[in-house]
């Protein structure tokens, strides 16, 4: 009897897979928490954990991209293993690449070729694939269809038209008792989001970029001055003074509560403003952001990627998690459930995605004309460049000097950064 028990135990051990005999790994991943981002990230990560027998630890990070980057830099500089998988902005590979492993040996070339080329390129530094793209973004204009129809206005094509439409409807609505309505809300806090907004004003008005492809500082030009001065004139007229402290969620909160006619935001807001408990559900439309009189429609290119820390003690499991979360199947789930925009172009033609994600055709057009922040050419200095830009813009918006004076000071500051830090 005892011999039979031993034999049965031996057969049982032989039937167990090697993975079953190995202790499960715990993989920690940083997830943003803008809108329902944290919930959707957790769902995807926990599905992987259930499939592989490993465990997941979700680490929530600041909503502000500026604060999140500062936290990452602190952790990585210390060689911390607290986070295995980092969710990083599209402009961070050049800043943080030395702390992440090269994913290229772990990813099939055909998988990379099947995704947006410009997004893959943004994640390659010195020939190393620093991260895998997770979802792509571009700035969009949200508008209240019902209010435009009520007052006989169309979707504004230019910034001048937006200013006139917003001022007119705001004045009329307030006179009729809708005293809390504002014309236009956006992200005006001194952080990376303001760089995105201001670059859209400048680029769409013919003012180019902050730095050109050769590394020359070009932001101090008449078109840029005019665009930023125009935005400053919105403060207190069609835009609340509080916008100077708005990030994405503050702007969405005002718009979704029915207190704004227009909003600039990322595509994630679409699902939320049309949620079951949204006061503006079914009343919202989206379009490309306006342009200057002689400019073109554009939106700042955004998006988030997944990178694996060099300091991780569970590298192979972390790589496998990144492969799962960035896969075509998982990106389709995220598109269907939460409106996140895939980095696989073919998914924009998927019937299920198009049915559940009606902004997909508009977004593809916006992406075609999206302006990239100059993170590739400025490399490690990008954070300093962006900080200097948003600081100059924020000062102008707050009434601390005009755009001409602040952009002249910005130009000199950027030239100093270029001389001392290089790019």
JOJORA-V686420 format. One record per helix or strand of 2 or more residues. SS is the DSSP state (~ for helix, > for strand). FROM is the first residue (numbers start at 1). TO is the last residue. If there is no record, write none. Layout:
SS:FROM:TO ; SS:FROM:TO
//
This chain:
~:2:15 ; ~:18:21 ; >:26:31 ; ~:37:52 ; >:55:60 ; ~:65:77 ; >:85:89 ; ~:93:99 ; ~:104:106 ; ~:109:113 ; ~:117:122 ; >:124:125 ; >:128:129 ; >:132:138 ; >:140:144 ; ~:145:151 ; ~:159:175 ; >:182:185 ; ~:192:204 ; ~:222:234 ; ~:241:245 ; ~:248:256 ; >:260:265 ; ~:269:273 ; >:284:287 ; >:300:309 ; ~:315:325 ; ~:328:338 ; ~:345:349 ; ~:351:356 ; ~:360:368 ; ~:375:397 ; ~:403:420
//
